[in-house]
Amino acid sequence: MTLLWRKDIDDHVSPLMCDDDRIIGIQYQVSPSNYVFIFQLYFPCINHSIDSFKLYIDKLYDLWYSYCDLGTVIFMGNFDCSIERNGIRDRLLKSFYVILVVIL
């Protein structure tokens, strides 16, 4: 996985250590006291167990709680589920989404 940014903002971007081959992240300093934390995700596909999927939902919670007080947190990528469907993976993602909405 890769996250790319323009060379002219290179001084404002710092890679984050996620220690996972399915999650990468960067910190972007928008202003002296304003940060955005961007995480690119690649969740396990449907061929993997639901426990594997739950592990990555837990990692989202951990990342959110680690960075939410420091700035804006953005998760993007392939979640291999949908908030528009109602399978078990979809419901797990929706529960994460609902908690974020309630917190905000």
C-alpha positions in Angstrom: 0.0 0.0 0.0 1.1 3.5 -0.6 0.0 7.0 0.3 1.3 9.8 -2.0 1.4 13.5 -1.4 2.7 16.5 -3.3 6.4 17.3 -2.8 5.6 20.9 -1.9 3.9 19.8 1.3 6.6 17.3 2.2 7.7 19.4 5.2 4.2 19.1 6.7 3.8 15.3 6.3 5.1 12.7 8.6 4.6 8.9 8.2 3.0 7.1 11.1 4.2 3.8 12.4 1.2 1.4 12.2 3.1 -1.9 12.5 0.7 -3.6 10.1 0.9 -4.5 6.5 -2.8 -3.7 5.9 -2.7 -0.2 7.5 -0.5 2.8 6.7 -0.9 6.3 8.0 0.4 9.9 7.8 0.2 13.0 9.9 -0.4 16.2 7.9 0.2 19.4 9.7 -2.4 21.9 8.3 -1.3 24.7 10.6 0.9 25.0 13.7 -1.8 23.5 15.9 -4.0 21.7 13.4 -3.3 18.1 12.3 -5.0 15.6 10.1 -4.2 11.9 10.5 -4.9 9.9 7.4 -5.0 6.1 7.4 -5.2 3.9 4.3 -6.8 0.5 5.1 -7.0 -2.8 3.4 -9.3 -5.1 5.4 -9.2 -8.9 5.1 -11.5 -10.2 2.3 -14.5 -12.4 2.9 -12.3 -15.5 2.6 -10.8 -14.7 6.0 -12.5 -15.4 9.2 -14.9 -13.0 10.9 -12.4 -12.9 13.8 -9.8 -11.5 11.4 -12.3 -8.9 10.4 -13.1 -8.0 14.0 -9.4 -7.6 14.8 -9.2 -4.8 12.2 -12.4 -3.2 13.5 -10.6 -3.2 16.9 -7.5 -1.6 15.3 -9.8 1.2 13.9 -11.0 1.9 17.5 -7.4 1.9 18.7 -6.3 4.3 16.0 -9.3 6.5 16.5 -8.8 6.8 20.3 -5.0 7.3 19.8 -5.4 10.3 17.5 -8.9 11.8 17.8 -7.8 14.3 20.6 -4.8 15.4 18.5 -6.6 16.3 15.3 -9.0 15.1 12.5 -8.8 11.3 11.8 -9.6 10.0 8.3 -10.0 6.3 7.4 -10.1 5.4 3.8 -9.5 2.3 1.7 -11.0 -1.1 1.2 -13.2 -2.2 4.1 -14.5 -5.2 2.2 -18.1 -4.4 3.5 -20.8 -1.8 3.2 -22.9 0.3 5.5 -25.7 -0.2 2.9 -25.9 -4.0 3.4 -26.7 -6.0 6.5 -24.2 -8.9 6.7 -22.1 -9.4 9.9 -19.2 -7.5 8.5 -21.5 -4.7 7.4 -23.1 -4.5 10.9 -19.6 -4.4 12.6 -18.6 -1.5 10.4 -21.9 0.2 11.1 -21.4 -0.1 14.8 -18.0 1.5 14.5 -19.5 4.3 12.4 -22.4 4.9 14.8 -20.0 5.2 17.8 -17.9 7.8 15.8 -21.1 9.8 15.0 -22.2 9.7 18.6 -18.7 10.8 19.9 -18.6 13.6 17.4 
